[in-house]
Structure formats: structure tokens, C-alpha cells
Amino acid sequence: MRIILYTGKGGVGKTTIAAASALRSADMGRRTLVMSTDTAHSLSDSFDTPLSGEPTQLVPNLWGQETELTTTINKHWSTIWKWVSAILAWRGLGEMMADEMAVLPGMEELSNLLYIIDHAESGEYDTIMVDCAPTGETLRFLSFPEIFTWWMEKLFPIERQAVKLARPLLKSLLSMPVPDEEFFDSIQSLFPQLDSMRTLLTDPEKTSVRLVLNPEKMVIKETQRTFTYLNLYGYFTDLVICNRFIPESVTDHYFDYWKINQEQYYHTIEECFAPLPILTIPLMEQEVVGLDMLRSVADKLYGEHDPIEFFYRGKAQYIEKEDGSYILSFDLPYTSKEEISLMRSGDELIIRIGSYKRNIILPRTLVNLQAKRAKFENQKLVIRFEEESGQGEKQTV
């Protein structure tokens, strides 16, 4: 079993790349499923074939799935949705409006990720490729299992007991819909599913994330932040894909400025995401729709490579909590201590090694902390973040 998640800022082409990669995998003889966890589905547009909430066979060895809200809610959230709807109706909303408003933010996207568990356990597929929602939403849902685990362990038993004691009073005095035991059982049943999902998606032998971007400033910034958060939550990234690179064969002077800018930003991408490998896809000569164009994209992207291979093993950076402080560390082989210097500017950490530099976008957890100590031992740079004001100082390791 191999699971690959493709994510990136909206509009960078991750759906096209997920579809092309899945088609290449199927052409190589693997039973492959490509599915979308984005509420704005476009997989069917890429294949130019209608898809539904259940896997639909597209070509030999390839199935596609675009989940449907009604099916998703009934499968994972039915009891919770009904109670929220009842609460909203009690507060005066019309029945239809209450039903619509009861679909809580993130409910559908998170449920879509749970489909991965179902497909992985079914044994029907060798490879699952996931066209994820745009980066911000994806990160929120990938972090949800960790947050949910804390809530289940710390607060859930207290809340369940409190509601049990207050239920008669709330029903008799306020005529308020009160969650029953079925409601709490439904939430509790989600816990092992989310735990299994996190275990599967953080398994470095099965799962990896691929970052899709365009050589543009704002896109690179957002993708940097995504990369750091993926490391923070324990997800492994094995490849960066730079899409819509204007090829040298384009000689029209209209594109001169864009070509110069893209070359500069490509160097920035190399600095920001080292040591991850980077593969590029040229700006295609026509819209990428249908099997022929998807195969062309896969050929240009992977060449002789297998799309399911691990292009990089391990993590490029690690974030851990230790005695109230956060430790950020990087493997820096073939480097000496004298070559390394650090500089902090706002939410950005700049690491210089000789004439090369690497920019790290810090997660919110670390932005308000001070980089207090840094050391270089056993080919690893380790930086300790603690609570203290002041930024912008240059530090020599």
C-alpha cells in the first residue's frame, strides 16, 4: 500500500498532478484510486469524465472518487449533525436553514480524509493518491486528530458526565434539545477512526506528502509555511513539484520578464526546500484535460521515475517540545560549524551556510518565542526556542 497526498495553494495545479500521477501508476499495472478531499471538486474535469461519491473505474486499474456531502455526512456525522440541527431549530431557524447550517466547518473535509482509512483497509487498491484541499484547510484537518485526542482524554469524560446530570433540568425548564448517549457514543466512535487515520498518514513506509507550487513569490511563501507545519505534525514530505515553468523553447519576448522571474524564484525554491528534490512541469501548450494530456504531464514530470517511489526519506526538519521549550533541528551533512550563521526576522529564520542560505517560515507556535540557543553537533543544527521578547539579532553558531 502506498498513499500520496498532493497539496498546495489553490490554483497551482495539484488536481492535474494528482490525476496524472494516478494515471501513470495505473498504466504501470497497479490498482490505483485517485480521490478528492476538496469540497470544490475538479477531478472529473481533469479526466473529462463524470465521477461520483463511490469509486468509478476510468481505465484499467484506475478508479476516481469525488465524495458527496450527503453521503459523507450520513456515513460519519449523522447523529452529531441531527443534534446540531435540532439546536439551531430550537433557536428559531427554519427547518431547512437549520439542516444547512448544521454542517459544521470542516465536517465534510475531515470525513473525506476518513475515506482513506476505508480504502486502505479494504485491500482493493495498491495505491491511493489524494487531491487535497488548499493548504490552509489541509493543515487544519491533518492537525485535527491530535487536537481531538487531547479533547477526548481531557474534557470528553467531564462534559459527558455534566450533560448527564443537567439533562433533566434543561429538558424540563428550557425544552432544549440535549445530547443523548447516542450522541456521545457517536463522537467516541470517531476517536479510533481518527487515530487510525493519523497512524496511517504519518507512517513513513507508506505515506508521503507532495507540495505543488508555481514559481511565484506568494505561492512559495505559503508553501514554506505548509512544509514547516507538516513537519510539526509529523507528516513526511518527499517531493516538491514546480508547475507551469515557461520552457526555453518559448522565444516570444512577451514572456522574457516572466522567464527571468521564474528563474530567480526557482533558486529561491531550491534554498527554501533543500534537501527535498524538486521536479518541474513546463507550462503546457494547451489545457490539461483528458487522458492524453494527463499522460503527457506525467511523462514530463516523472520521466523514467516511478510516481510512487519515495523521492526523499526522512524529515528535512524536526520540531519537538522539551521542558517547556521547543526544539527545531535540521540535518546538515557535509557542513562545518564555522560555516553556519542564523538570523531571525519576524516569522522567518534564515540559515546561511557559506554562500548558500535557507529560509524557514516558523509556525505560529514559535513566532512569539525567542531563538535562545543554537548548537551544531553530529552534523545536526539544533535551535532552542523559549519565551522572551526581542528579534532580529544575528546569531553565530
One Martini backbone bead per residue (centre of mass of N, CA, C, O) as a GRO file, in nm:
protein
  397
    1MET     BB    1   0.095   0.038   0.023
    2ARG     BB    2   0.025   0.366  -0.122
    3ILE     BB    3   0.037   0.713  -0.005
    4ILE     BB    4  -0.058   1.026  -0.171
    5LEU     BB    5  -0.031   1.378  -0.107
    6TYR     BB    6  -0.173   1.664  -0.265
    7THR     BB    7  -0.053   2.001  -0.215
    8GLY     BB    8  -0.173   2.352  -0.226
    9LYS     BB    9  -0.237   2.620  -0.357
   10GLY     BB   10  -0.477   2.761  -0.509
   11GLY     BB   11  -0.417   2.698  -0.864
   12VAL     BB   12  -0.138   2.514  -0.914
   13GLY     BB   13  -0.227   2.192  -1.005
   14LYS     BB   14  -0.289   1.938  -0.814
   15THR     BB   15  -0.508   1.783  -0.965
   16THR     BB   16  -0.351   1.722  -1.222
   17ILE     BB   17  -0.114   1.571  -1.078
   18ALA     BB   18  -0.278   1.353  -0.940
   19ALA     BB   19  -0.402   1.238  -1.201
   20ALA     BB   20  -0.137   1.178  -1.356
   21SER     BB   21  -0.011   0.991  -1.140
   22ALA     BB   22  -0.238   0.780  -1.135
   23LEU     BB   23  -0.222   0.700  -1.434
   24ARG     BB   24   0.069   0.599  -1.426
   25SER     BB   25   0.023   0.380  -1.213
   26ALA     BB   26  -0.188   0.220  -1.378
   27ASP     BB   27  -0.006   0.173  -1.634
   28MET     BB   28   0.193  -0.006  -1.433
   29GLY     BB   29  -0.040  -0.212  -1.281
   30ARG     BB   30  -0.193  -0.058  -1.060
   31ARG     BB   31  -0.421  -0.027  -0.813
   32THR     BB   32  -0.588   0.288  -0.851
   33LEU     BB   33  -0.670   0.571  -0.641
   34VAL     BB   34  -0.844   0.879  -0.699
   35MET     BB   35  -0.901   1.149  -0.464
   36SER     BB   36  -1.118   1.401  -0.324
   37THR     BB   37  -1.104   1.659  -0.042
   38ASP     BB   38  -1.237   1.876  -0.205
   39THR     BB   39  -1.520   2.065  -0.234
   40ALA     BB   40  -1.388   2.165  -0.512
   41HIS     BB   41  -1.427   1.973  -0.756
   42SER     BB   42  -1.191   1.853  -1.051
   43LEU     BB   43  -1.141   1.561  -1.152
   44SER     BB   44  -1.355   1.530  -1.375
   45ASP     BB   45  -1.227   1.750  -1.552
   46SER     BB   46  -0.955   1.616  -1.603
   47PHE     BB   47  -1.097   1.343  -1.728
   48ASP     BB   48  -1.369   1.402  -1.868
   49THR     BB   49  -1.542   1.257  -1.623
   50PRO     BB   50  -1.773   1.138  -1.438
   51LEU     BB   51  -1.818   1.153  -1.084
   52SER     BB   52  -1.853   1.008  -0.755
   53GLY     BB   53  -1.895   0.886  -0.422
   54GLU     BB   54  -1.791   0.645  -0.583
   55PRO     BB   55  -1.590   0.443  -0.727
   56THR     BB   56  -1.470   0.498  -1.066
   57GLN     BB   57  -1.400   0.362  -1.358
   58LEU     BB   58  -1.172   0.471  -1.617
   59VAL     BB   59  -0.946   0.254  -1.629
   60PRO     BB   60  -0.734   0.030  -1.609
   61ASN     BB   61  -0.661   0.043  -1.259
   62LEU     BB   62  -0.867   0.303  -1.246
   63TRP     BB   63  -0.998   0.521  -0.988
   64GLY     BB   64  -1.261   0.757  -0.905
   65GLN     BB   65  -1.331   1.023  -0.644
   66GLU     BB   66  -1.624   1.223  -0.544
   67THR     BB   67  -1.749   1.340  -0.283
   68GLU     BB   68  -2.054   1.353  -0.093
   69LEU     BB   69  -2.217   1.518   0.144
   70THR     BB   70  -2.450   1.327   0.225
   71THR     BB   71  -2.282   1.067   0.250
   72THR     BB   72  -2.072   1.172   0.450
   73ILE     BB   73  -2.260   1.250   0.683
   74ASN     BB   74  -2.400   0.971   0.718
   75LYS     BB   75  -2.134   0.809   0.781
   76HIS     BB   76  -1.999   1.017   1.028
   77TRP     BB   77  -2.242   1.261   1.133
   78SER     BB   78  -2.545   1.214   1.187
   79THR     BB   79  -2.593   1.260   1.496
   80ILE     BB   80  -2.458   1.535   1.521
   81TRP     BB   81  -2.622   1.684   1.304
   82LYS     BB   82  -2.904   1.648   1.433
   83TRP     BB   83  -2.845   1.808   1.695
   84VAL     BB   84  -2.758   2.078   1.572
   85SER     BB   85  -3.023   2.120   1.418
   86ALA     BB   86  -3.204   2.126   1.672
   87ILE     BB   87  -3.075   2.372   1.804
   88LEU     BB   88  -3.130   2.574   1.571
   89ALA     BB   89  -3.437   2.539   1.574
   90TRP     BB   90  -3.473   2.628   1.874
   91ARG     BB   91  -3.349   2.924   1.790
   92GLY     BB   92  -3.546   2.975   1.505
   93LEU     BB   93  -3.482   2.815   1.271
   94GLY     BB   94  -3.543   2.676   1.000
   95GLU     BB   95  -3.530   2.361   0.898
   96MET     BB   96  -3.354   2.402   0.643
   97MET     BB   97  -3.146   2.596   0.768
   98ALA     BB   98  -3.054   2.406   0.995
   99ASP     BB   99  -2.943   2.180   0.816
  100GLU     BB  100  -2.726   2.357   0.676
  101MET     BB  101  -2.582   2.480   0.940
  102ALA     BB  102  -2.499   2.187   1.064
  103VAL     BB  103  -2.259   2.208   0.873
  104LEU     BB  104  -1.966   2.207   0.982
  105PRO     BB  105  -1.666   2.321   0.976
  106GLY     BB  106  -1.486   2.043   0.829
  107MET     BB  107  -1.671   1.791   0.812
  108GLU     BB  108  -1.626   1.699   0.518
  109GLU     BB  109  -1.315   1.695   0.493
  110LEU     BB  110  -1.264   1.497   0.725
  111SER     BB  111  -1.434   1.264   0.613
  112ASN     BB  112  -1.267   1.227   0.355
  113LEU     BB  113  -1.016   1.118   0.505
  114LEU     BB  114  -1.163   0.858   0.615
  115TYR     BB  115  -1.169   0.708   0.342
  116ILE     BB  116  -0.879   0.611   0.345
  117ILE     BB  117  -0.920   0.388   0.551
  118ASP     BB  118  -1.124   0.221   0.398
  119HIS     BB  119  -0.941   0.168   0.146
  120ALA     BB  120  -0.695   0.045   0.291
  121GLU     BB  121  -0.863  -0.195   0.434
  122SER     BB  122  -0.985  -0.338   0.173
  123GLY     BB  123  -0.751  -0.422  -0.054
  124GLU     BB  124  -0.822  -0.292  -0.356
  125TYR     BB  125  -0.548  -0.119  -0.329
  126ASP     BB  126  -0.213  -0.004  -0.393
  127THR     BB  127  -0.304   0.300  -0.461
  128ILE     BB  128  -0.332   0.634  -0.306
  129MET     BB  129  -0.453   0.941  -0.440
  130VAL     BB  130  -0.460   1.284  -0.311
  131ASP     BB  131  -0.672   1.558  -0.355
  132CYS     BB  132  -0.632   1.826  -0.184
  133ALA     BB  133  -0.688   2.080  -0.020
  134PRO     BB  134  -0.598   2.359   0.047
  135THR     BB  135  -0.353   2.413   0.270
  136GLY     BB  136  -0.508   2.530   0.515
  137GLU     BB  137  -0.719   2.300   0.535
  138THR     BB  138  -0.532   2.057   0.547
  139LEU     BB  139  -0.385   2.133   0.811
  140ARG     BB  140  -0.632   2.140   0.995
  141PHE     BB  141  -0.706   1.831   0.948
  142LEU     BB  142  -0.427   1.703   1.022
  143SER     BB  143  -0.446   1.824   1.326
  144PHE     BB  144  -0.712   1.707   1.451
  145PRO     BB  145  -0.634   1.437   1.591
  146GLU     BB  146  -0.465   1.574   1.816
  147ILE     BB  147  -0.692   1.751   1.935
  148PHE     BB  148  -0.901   1.524   1.982
  149THR     BB  149  -0.734   1.359   2.179
  150TRP     BB  150  -0.722   1.571   2.401
  151TRP     BB  151  -1.031   1.603   2.439
  152MET     BB  152  -1.096   1.305   2.508
  153GLU     BB  153  -0.903   1.290   2.765
  154LYS     BB  154  -0.986   1.569   2.922
  155LEU     BB  155  -1.313   1.653   2.853
  156PHE     BB  156  -1.522   1.436   2.774
  157PRO     BB  157  -1.595   1.303   3.051
  158ILE     BB  158  -1.701   1.566   3.180
  159GLU     BB  159  -1.921   1.646   2.973
  160ARG     BB  160  -2.087   1.387   2.986
  161GLN     BB  161  -2.159   1.409   3.291
  162ALA     BB  162  -2.285   1.694   3.290
  163VAL     BB  163  -2.517   1.631   3.093
  164LYS     BB  164  -2.645   1.402   3.255
  165LEU     BB  165  -2.723   1.589   3.502
  166ALA     BB  166  -2.870   1.832   3.322
  167ARG     BB  167  -3.096   1.712   3.138
  168PRO     BB  168  -3.364   1.739   3.303
  169LEU     BB  169  -3.352   2.049   3.340
  170LEU     BB  170  -3.334   2.141   3.039
  171LYS     BB  171  -3.596   2.002   2.942
  172SER     BB  172  -3.806   2.126   3.149
  173LEU     BB  173  -3.731   2.445   3.134
  174LEU     BB  174  -3.627   2.481   2.803
  175SER     BB  175  -3.674   2.268   2.579
  176MET     BB  176  -3.390   2.147   2.521
  177PRO     BB  177  -3.171   2.000   2.325
  178VAL     BB  178  -3.011   1.702   2.435
  179PRO     BB  179  -2.755   1.513   2.449
  180ASP     BB  180  -2.716   1.186   2.410
  181GLU     BB  181  -2.562   0.884   2.417
  182GLU     BB  182  -2.544   0.863   2.107
  183PHE     BB  183  -2.378   1.114   2.066
  184PHE     BB  184  -2.127   1.025   2.237
  185ASP     BB  185  -2.078   0.762   2.085
  186SER     BB  186  -2.021   0.893   1.812
  187ILE     BB  187  -1.770   1.046   1.898
  188GLN     BB  188  -1.613   0.800   2.013
  189SER     BB  189  -1.601   0.644   1.734
  190LEU     BB  190  -1.403   0.852   1.598
  191PHE     BB  191  -1.137   0.817   1.749
  192PRO     BB  192  -1.015   0.553   1.616
  193GLN     BB  193  -1.026   0.664   1.327
  194LEU     BB  194  -0.835   0.908   1.365
  195ASP     BB  195  -0.601   0.742   1.475
  196SER     BB  196  -0.565   0.567   1.220
  197MET     BB  197  -0.517   0.799   1.025
  198ARG     BB  198  -0.260   0.910   1.155
  199THR     BB  199  -0.092   0.652   1.145
  200LEU     BB  200  -0.099   0.624   0.835
  201LEU     BB  201  -0.006   0.930   0.750
  202THR     BB  202   0.277   0.884   0.941
  203ASP     BB  203   0.386   0.656   0.762
  204PRO     BB  204   0.701   0.630   0.607
  205GLU     BB  205   0.629   0.349   0.440
  206LYS     BB  206   0.348   0.478   0.292
  207THR     BB  207   0.354   0.799   0.343
  208SER     BB  208   0.321   1.110   0.148
  209VAL     BB  209   0.399   1.445   0.069
  210ARG     BB  210   0.313   1.685  -0.195
  211LEU     BB  211   0.436   1.986  -0.324
  212VAL     BB  212   0.258   2.239  -0.493
  213LEU     BB  213   0.392   2.485  -0.727
  214ASN     BB  214   0.476   2.811  -0.819
  215PRO     BB  215   0.699   3.059  -0.950
  216GLU     BB  216   0.593   3.241  -0.679
  217LYS     BB  217   0.597   3.427  -0.406
  218MET     BB  218   0.326   3.360  -0.254
  219VAL     BB  219   0.342   3.055  -0.297
  220ILE     BB  220   0.609   2.999  -0.152
  221LYS     BB  221   0.532   3.104   0.127
  222GLU     BB  222   0.296   2.906   0.181
  223THR     BB  223   0.462   2.644   0.137
  224GLN     BB  224   0.658   2.681   0.365
  225ARG     BB  225   0.451   2.671   0.592
  226THR     BB  226   0.347   2.392   0.525
  227PHE     BB  227   0.612   2.237   0.566
  228THR     BB  228   0.643   2.303   0.866
  229TYR     BB  229   0.371   2.183   0.963
  230LEU     BB  230   0.417   1.896   0.872
  231ASN     BB  231   0.653   1.855   1.068
  232LEU     BB  232   0.505   1.923   1.331
  233TYR     BB  233   0.279   1.672   1.271
  234GLY     BB  234   0.447   1.419   1.123
  235TYR     BB  235   0.478   1.468   0.817
  236PHE     BB  236   0.589   1.344   0.505
  237THR     BB  237   0.818   1.480   0.266
  238ASP     BB  238   0.933   1.395  -0.087
  239LEU     BB  239   0.819   1.650  -0.270
  240VAL     BB  240   0.867   1.903  -0.522
  241ILE     BB  241   0.635   2.080  -0.743
  242CYS     BB  242   0.698   2.266  -1.040
  243ASN     BB  243   0.465   2.458  -1.202
  244ARG     BB  244   0.461   2.634  -1.496
  245PHE     BB  245   0.726   2.632  -1.666
  246ILE     BB  246   0.886   2.820  -1.884
  247PRO     BB  247   1.021   2.734  -2.164
  248GLU     BB  248   1.291   2.781  -2.376
  249SER     BB  249   1.118   2.756  -2.649
  250VAL     BB  250   1.016   3.028  -2.558
  251THR     BB  251   1.070   3.339  -2.763
  252ASP     BB  252   0.880   3.537  -2.672
  253HIS     BB  253   0.917   3.857  -2.537
  254TYR     BB  254   0.668   3.861  -2.350
  255PHE     BB  255   0.824   3.630  -2.150
  256ASP     BB  256   1.090   3.742  -2.029
  257TYR     BB  257   1.011   3.834  -1.745
  258TRP     BB  258   0.897   3.559  -1.651
  259LYS     BB  259   1.158   3.394  -1.689
  260ILE     BB  260   1.336   3.550  -1.493
  261ASN     BB  261   1.159   3.518  -1.243
  262GLN     BB  262   1.150   3.206  -1.238
  263GLU     BB  263   1.452   3.163  -1.197
  264GLN     BB  264   1.468   3.307  -0.924
  265TYR     BB  265   1.246   3.134  -0.778
  266TYR     BB  266   1.385   2.863  -0.810
  267HIS     BB  267   1.619   2.927  -0.620
  268THR     BB  268   1.438   2.973  -0.376
  269ILE     BB  269   1.324   2.687  -0.366
  270GLU     BB  270   1.594   2.547  -0.315
  271GLU     BB  271   1.651   2.695  -0.044
  272CYS     BB  272   1.377   2.626   0.115
  273PHE     BB  273   1.371   2.281   0.045
  274ALA     BB  274   1.611   2.181   0.146
  275PRO     BB  275   1.669   1.842   0.040
  276LEU     BB  276   1.446   1.845  -0.152
  277PRO     BB  277   1.324   1.750  -0.430
  278ILE     BB  278   1.281   1.885  -0.774
  279LEU     BB  279   1.008   1.906  -0.995
  280THR     BB  280   0.914   1.982  -1.334
  281ILE     BB  281   0.662   2.171  -1.519
  282PRO     BB  282   0.557   2.280  -1.795
  283LEU     BB  283   0.396   2.488  -1.982
  284MET     BB  284   0.136   2.407  -2.151
  285GLU     BB  285  -0.002   2.428  -2.480
  286GLN     BB  286  -0.259   2.317  -2.321
  287GLU     BB  287  -0.520   2.204  -2.183
  288VAL     BB  288  -0.561   1.980  -1.905
  289VAL     BB  289  -0.753   1.732  -2.070
  290GLY     BB  290  -0.745   1.418  -2.035
  291LEU     BB  291  -0.551   1.144  -2.094
  292ASP     BB  292  -0.332   1.251  -2.286
  293MET     BB  293  -0.248   1.503  -2.117
  294LEU     BB  294  -0.184   1.349  -1.855
  295ARG     BB  295   0.041   1.176  -1.974
  296SER     BB  296   0.221   1.414  -2.055
  297VAL     BB  297   0.266   1.521  -1.769
  298ALA     BB  298   0.390   1.262  -1.650
  299ASP     BB  299   0.635   1.251  -1.840
  300LYS     BB  300   0.754   1.534  -1.761
  301LEU     BB  301   0.775   1.477  -1.455
  302TYR     BB  302   0.906   1.163  -1.434
  303GLY     BB  303   0.987   1.005  -1.669
  304GLU     BB  304   1.155   0.721  -1.539
  305HIS     BB  305   0.991   0.743  -1.300
  306ASP     BB  306   0.821   0.643  -1.022
  307PRO     BB  307   0.544   0.783  -0.867
  308ILE     BB  308   0.575   0.593  -0.585
  309GLU     BB  309   0.829   0.678  -0.505
  310PHE     BB  310   1.083   0.774  -0.288
  311PHE     BB  311   1.251   1.083  -0.306
  312TYR     BB  312   1.239   1.099   0.018
  313ARG     BB  313   1.389   1.041   0.337
  314GLY     BB  314   1.247   1.175   0.588
  315LYS     BB  315   1.336   1.473   0.752
  316ALA     BB  316   1.423   1.813   0.718
  317GLN     BB  317   1.257   1.867   0.990
  318TYR     BB  318   1.233   1.930   1.352
  319ILE     BB  319   0.967   1.929   1.614
  320GLU     BB  320   1.001   1.981   1.970
  321LYS     BB  321   0.916   1.921   2.308
  322GLU     BB  322   1.112   2.068   2.595
  323ASP     BB  323   1.072   2.194   2.893
  324GLY     BB  324   0.885   2.436   2.750
  325SER     BB  325   1.037   2.395   2.487
  326TYR     BB  326   1.156   2.438   2.152
  327ILE     BB  327   1.282   2.212   1.898
  328LEU     BB  328   1.489   2.290   1.621
  329SER     BB  329   1.590   2.067   1.349
  330PHE     BB  330   1.880   1.982   1.134
  331ASP     BB  331   2.021   1.831   0.866
  332LEU     BB  332   2.392   1.898   0.801
  333PRO     BB  333   2.575   1.776   0.588
  334TYR     BB  334   2.889   1.871   0.504
  335THR     BB  335   2.939   2.059   0.765
  336SER     BB  336   3.054   2.340   0.939
  337LYS     BB  337   3.038   2.549   1.205
  338GLU     BB  338   3.177   2.806   1.066
  339GLU     BB  339   2.949   2.830   0.824
  340ILE     BB  340   2.727   2.903   1.038
  341SER     BB  341   2.427   3.115   1.032
  342LEU     BB  342   2.187   3.329   1.207
  343MET     BB  343   1.855   3.477   1.129
  344ARG     BB  344   1.595   3.690   1.255
  345SER     BB  345   1.264   3.766   1.086
  346GLY     BB  346   1.013   3.730   1.246
  347ASP     BB  347   0.882   3.438   1.078
  348GLU     BB  348   1.195   3.419   0.997
  349LEU     BB  349   1.454   3.181   0.923
  350ILE     BB  350   1.805   3.227   0.860
  351ILE     BB  351   2.026   3.009   0.686
  352ARG     BB  352   2.382   3.006   0.669
  353ILE     BB  353   2.606   2.839   0.422
  354GLY     BB  354   2.807   3.030   0.333
  355SER     BB  355   2.663   3.109   0.016
  356TYR     BB  356   2.417   2.980   0.148
  357LYS     BB  357   2.051   2.966   0.185
  358ARG     BB  358   1.775   2.933   0.433
  359ASN     BB  359   1.421   2.953   0.454
  360ILE     BB  360   1.214   2.968   0.752
  361ILE     BB  361   0.886   2.918   0.835
  362LEU     BB  362   0.723   2.981   1.116
  363PRO     BB  363   0.522   2.881   1.339
  364ARG     BB  364   0.310   3.013   1.569
  365THR     BB  365   0.447   2.875   1.814
  366LEU     BB  366   0.741   3.037   1.744
  367VAL     BB  367   0.709   3.343   1.684
  368ASN     BB  368   0.689   3.438   2.012
  369LEU     BB  369   0.972   3.325   2.026
  370GLN     BB  370   1.306   3.278   2.128
  371ALA     BB  371   1.619   3.229   1.992
  372LYS     BB  372   1.853   3.125   2.224
  373ARG     BB  373   1.980   2.844   2.112
  374ALA     BB  374   2.271   2.710   1.935
  375LYS     BB  375   2.374   2.395   1.777
  376PHE     BB  376   2.653   2.185   1.646
  377GLU     BB  377   2.593   1.830   1.610
  378ASN     BB  378   2.631   1.564   1.427
  379GLN     BB  379   2.518   1.717   1.168
  380LYS     BB  380   2.332   1.911   1.366
  381LEU     BB  381   2.087   2.159   1.394
  382VAL     BB  382   2.008   2.326   1.711
  383ILE     BB  383   1.707   2.500   1.822
  384ARG     BB  384   1.604   2.710   2.091
  385PHE     BB  385   1.277   2.794   2.215
  386GLU     BB  386   1.177   3.084   2.405
  387GLU     BB  387   1.054   3.300   2.638
  388GLU     BB  388   1.117   3.612   2.469
  389SER     BB  389   1.204   3.909   2.379
  390GLY     BB  390   1.315   3.966   2.066
  391GLN     BB  391   1.459   4.052   1.744
  392GLY     BB  392   1.706   4.026   1.473
  393GLU     BB  393   1.940   3.874   1.564
  394LYS     BB  394   2.257   3.768   1.515
  395GLN     BB  395   2.374   3.425   1.488
  396THR     BB  396   2.646   3.226   1.593
  397VAL     BB  397   2.740   2.883   1.601
   0.00000   0.00000   0.00000
